[in-house]
Amino acid sequence: MATAFFFFILIATFNLSLLRVSSFEPAPLQDFCVADPTNLVAVRVNGMACKNPMFVQADDFYYGGLHIAGDTRNSYGYKVTPVTVYQIPGLNTLGLSLIRIDYALWGANPPHTHPRATEIIMVLEGTLQVGFITSDPQNRLITKVLQKGDVFVFPVGLVHFQRNLGHTNASAIAALSSQNPGLISLTNTIFGSTPPISNEILAQAFRVDNKTVNHLRRKSMHV
């Protein structure tokens, strides 16, 4: 399984890098731009400010622990372990990242989007139903049940989800075509914004009453 895992990572990373160079970002003009979050005065170009390359160390390109299962004891029954620019500063401007997703029995990663990244996912263990929804006006659901070793792609910006359908815990690894892909959770975004969207707008949009809107707000605050 370890060989298949690293082969998947190699191919996914290579393909996402080609996508980034051809479609999103220009070719780099330097070897790397290790993120320096403490530098608040430098000009940022599609990423964080760069650390002085003379001070860059191996640990700026390293993360350990992705083999450790995440804690799925929450209301959704899933846990995402990210490896983005915030975990590996050396990913800054390189246009790729990884995540590990763990699912309890019947756990689900609810509908969400990554506004800056296409995602390619491979099942490590278990059985997952995955899917995404195309944009208006079709709004087609594209869905499939995946087994161990299967791979599926979620196009950039489209709403997608995963759910554990098996009789055991499940896990997956995914590569994304951005060092900072972003996350928009539909439930939390709509019902948990600050300041909140007015009850009148949400009640009209979802064709429900204010009582239902308030109930959904409370639910989104206790995920």
Disulfide bonds with the S-S distance in Angstrom:
Cys33-Cys50 1.83
